[in-house]
């Protein structure tokens, strides 16, 4: 297997077993002036939107309840509705800003289903483009993401706010 230099993942990989607090709870507790640093795109009454710091594709967002909970069946209807509305706003925003051809949406419920964080559920919104499963992942087990996370945050943030305020 070839190796692609990805220094931004070092802190996460080296400390995964030492993480004791929920990164989603930590991020959503921040004052608004620190949202960019923690990649929080929007905070609603019951749910919020955050960029995935280790994305599958550029523009990979997550929608999560503000309350720390790991069981999707424990979500009240108000939270479910707000999460769904935020998901729609994310899709509208990403269509405007980065024009993906499609999306993968999903929850990873339980470690066996791929959940890296089991105790605080979150919905993944992964933009997809025709041909984005190119030769790199197939031949060299490498994924290339060419957009800087914080530049993309700055590009998407004002559009998301205008979309959410229009609904």
Secondary structure, DSSP 8 states (H G I E B T S, - for coil): ------GGGHHHHHHTTT--S-HHHHHHTS-GGGHHHHTEEEE-SSEEEEE-TT-SSTT-EEEEESS----GGG--HHHHHHHHHHHHHHHHHHHHHT--SEEEEEE--SGGGT-S--SS-EEEEEEE-TT-S-HHHHHHS-----S-HHHHHHHHHHHHHHHHHH-
